[in-house]
Amino acid sequence: MRKLVMIWFRMKGELKWFSLDKLDELEMPYTARYAMDHYCLVGQYSDEIYAGVANENEVIFLELPEF
């Protein structure tokens, strides 16, 4: 089964579906790239909720605990 993700293009005002294997071809801000990479590597296989903290060099993702 092919997995799809919906992406909103804010500057164009468009909402489109993309196959996960096509995401590398899309131009996006580095924070969005980190978020999509994290989803492809971790998030799609997990039911956990994550928060991302960005600086000028990277985005660090933390798993949020239930309480």
C-alpha positions in Angstrom: 0.0 0.0 0.0 1.4 3.4 -1.0 1.3 6.0 1.8 0.2 9.5 1.1 0.6 12.8 3.0 -1.3 16.0 2.5 0.7 19.2 2.3 -0.6 22.7 2.4 1.3 25.2 0.2 0.8 28.4 2.1 2.3 30.7 -0.5 0.2 29.2 -3.3 -2.9 28.5 -1.2 -3.1 24.9 -2.4 -3.7 21.6 -0.6 -2.3 18.5 -2.3 -1.7 14.8 -1.7 1.8 13.5 -2.2 3.3 10.0 -2.0 5.9 9.8 0.8 8.5 8.7 -1.8 8.0 12.0 -3.7 8.7 14.4 -0.8 12.4 14.7 -1.5 11.4 16.4 -4.8 9.4 19.2 -3.1 10.9 22.6 -2.2 10.0 23.5 1.4 11.5 25.5 4.3 14.1 23.6 6.3 11.8 23.3 9.3 9.2 21.6 7.2 11.8 19.3 5.7 12.9 18.2 9.1 9.3 17.6 10.2 8.6 15.5 7.0 11.9 13.6 7.5 11.0 12.9 11.1 7.5 11.7 10.1 8.9 9.4 7.4 11.6 7.9 9.7 9.7 7.8 13.0 6.3 9.3 13.1 4.5 7.1 10.6 5.3 4.1 12.7 4.4 5.6 16.1 1.3 6.7 17.9 3.3 9.1 20.1 3.1 12.9 19.9 6.2 14.8 19.2 7.3 18.4 19.6 10.0 20.0 17.4 12.3 22.8 18.6 14.2 24.6 15.8 17.4 26.6 15.8 19.4 27.9 12.9 21.1 24.5 12.3 18.5 21.8 13.1 15.2 20.8 14.5 15.2 18.5 17.6 12.2 16.3 18.2 11.1 15.3 21.6 8.4 12.7 22.4 5.8 14.2 24.6 4.8 12.0 27.6 1.3 11.4 28.7 0.3 12.7 32.1 
